[in-house]
Amino acid sequence: MVSQESMIHVATDEDWARRQSDGGYVPPGFAQEGFIHCCHPSQLARVLRDFFANQDHVLLLVLNPSLIAAEIKYENVIDGMAHPHIYGSLDPQAVVRELSLVREAGGWPIPADL
């Protein structure tokens, strides 16, 4: 089971595959925003519902914050809850688990072990 302290970054397979050629991982939009969006397991359902409604498949990258060299800031977003943001590239070694998730007719099936 993943602890509540773990962080999750939602990515696409294509974006995550690009990390191999670049070294560290940064998602599209990083240049404009300056950080990598993440969430805690308790925030995942809302993030998927609100920001990935047009996707049919995503990749959940479960992160160990202690393995992230870049600065992590907890900042408020639309829902008023503090979400973790990584201000730098993500070392792939910080990813402790990759989960492929396919949207179903009723929405995103959140894994029970998060």
HUQUIFEN-V988432 format. One record per backbone hydrogen bond with DSSP energy under -0.5 kcal/mol. CO is the residue of the C=O (numbers start at 0). NH is the residue of the N-H. E is the energy in kcal/mol with one decimal. If there is no record, write none. Layout:
co nh e
CO NH E
CO NH E
This chain:
co nh e
2 5 -1.7
6 62 -3.8
7 38 -1.9
8 10 -0.5
8 60 -2.9
10 58 -3.1
11 15 -2.3
12 16 -2.2
13 17 -1.3
15 18 -1.1
16 19 -1.3
17 20 -0.8
17 21 -1.3
18 22 -1.6
21 23 -1.1
24 89 -2.7
26 29 -1.8
28 32 -2.7
29 33 -3.2
34 36 -0.5
35 85 -2.2
38 7 -3.1
39 42 -2.0
39 43 -0.8
40 43 -0.9
42 46 -2.0
43 47 -2.8
44 48 -2.4
45 49 -2.9
46 50 -2.4
47 51 -1.5
51 54 -1.4
55 102 -2.4
57 100 -2.8
58 10 -2.8
58 60 -0.7
59 61 -0.7
59 98 -2.4
60 8 -2.3
60 62 -0.6
61 95 -2.5
61 96 -1.2
62 6 -1.7
62 64 -0.8
63 66 -2.3
64 67 -1.5
66 68 -0.6
70 72 -0.5
70 86 -3.3
72 74 -0.7
72 84 -2.7
74 82 -3.0
76 79 -2.5
80 76 -0.9
82 74 -2.3
83 37 -1.4
84 72 -2.5
84 86 -0.6
85 35 -2.4
85 87 -1.3
86 70 -0.7
88 90 -0.6
89 24 -2.6
90 93 -2.6
91 94 -1.4
93 63 -2.4
93 95 -0.8
96 61 -2.8
98 59 -3.4
100 57 -2.5
101 108 -0.5
103 106 -1.7
106 103 -2.7
107 109 -1.0
110 113 -1.2
112 1 -1.8
